[in-house]
């Protein structure tokens, strides 16, 4: 019963937000279980030029080790992504996942 409630709530999250929260959680779990070192996830331009291109994405997926801080980041990620700076675009992005992903990619590439 509780499993169905959690699954229903999870499936009500918009697709992009659901993907991002899941990717952040899996990345953090991989670091917590010592599958990946947290130093391998950091953004480092010199190493990216050497071919470690995954660092462009993984630096946005790792919020630190499991704990209270990670829980708060995940809990506040959903409302902030839907209601804060993108509030102007909310009607434009409704049911247009591809356009929302394009704008998020634009912001990602514009980050130094």
C-alpha positions in Angstrom: 0.0 0.0 0.0 2.7 2.5 1.0 4.7 1.4 -2.1 1.8 2.4 -4.4 1.4 5.8 -2.7 5.1 6.6 -3.2 4.9 5.4 -6.8 1.8 7.5 -7.5 3.4 10.6 -6.0 6.7 9.9 -7.9 4.9 9.5 -11.2 3.0 12.9 -10.7 6.3 14.8 -10.8 7.0 16.3 -14.2 9.2 14.2 -16.4 12.3 16.5 -16.4 12.2 17.1 -12.7 11.7 13.3 -12.1 14.7 12.5 -14.3 16.9 15.1 -12.5 15.9 14.0 -9.0 16.5 10.4 -9.9 19.9 11.1 -11.5 20.9 13.1 -8.4 19.9 10.4 -6.1 21.6 7.6 -8.1 24.8 9.7 -8.4 24.8 10.4 -4.6 24.2 6.7 -3.9 27.1 5.7 -6.2 29.4 8.0 -4.2 28.0 6.8 -0.9 28.6 3.2 -1.8 32.2 4.0 -3.1 31.3 2.9 -6.7 32.5 6.4 -7.8 34.8 8.9 -6.1 33.3 12.3 -5.5 36.6 13.7 -7.0 35.6 12.1 -10.3 32.4 14.1 -10.5 33.9 17.6 -10.0 34.0 20.2 -12.8 37.6 20.6 -14.0 38.2 22.3 -17.4 41.6 20.8 -17.9 40.4 17.3 -17.4 37.4 17.9 -19.6 39.7 18.8 -22.4 41.6 15.5 -21.8 38.3 13.6 -22.6 36.5 13.4 -19.3 33.4 14.9 -20.7 31.1 13.3 -18.0 32.3 16.1 -15.7 30.1 18.6 -17.5 27.0 16.8 -16.2 28.0 15.1 -13.1 29.0 18.3 -11.3 25.2 19.3 -11.4 24.1 15.9 -10.1 26.1 15.6 -6.9 25.0 17.5 -3.8 27.2 15.9 -1.3 26.9 12.7 0.8 23.6 11.3 2.0 22.3 13.2 4.9 20.1 16.0 6.0 21.6 18.4 3.5 20.9 16.1 0.6 17.4 15.5 1.7 16.6 19.2 1.9 18.2 19.7 -1.6 15.9 17.1 -3.1 12.8 18.2 -1.2 13.2 21.8 -2.3 14.3 21.0 -5.9 10.8 20.3 -7.1 9.1 23.6 -6.0 12.1 25.7 -6.9 12.3 24.3 -10.4 8.5 24.9 -10.9 7.8 28.2 -9.2 10.9 30.3 -8.8 12.9 31.8 -11.7 11.0 29.9 -14.4 7.6 31.2 -13.2 7.5 33.6 -16.2 7.8 30.6 -18.5 5.5 28.2 -16.7 2.7 28.4 -19.2 5.1 28.1 -22.1 6.7 25.0 -20.7 3.5 23.2 -19.7 3.4 20.0 -21.8 6.5 21.0 -23.8 9.2 19.0 -22.2 11.6 19.4 -25.2 11.5 23.2 -25.0 12.1 23.1 -21.2 15.1 20.7 -21.7 16.5 23.1 -24.4 16.3 26.1 -22.0 17.9 24.0 -19.2 20.7 22.9 -21.5 21.2 26.6 -22.5 21.6 27.5 -18.8 23.9 24.6 -18.2 26.2 25.6 -21.1 26.2 29.2 -20.0 27.5 28.2 -16.5 31.3 28.9 -16.2 
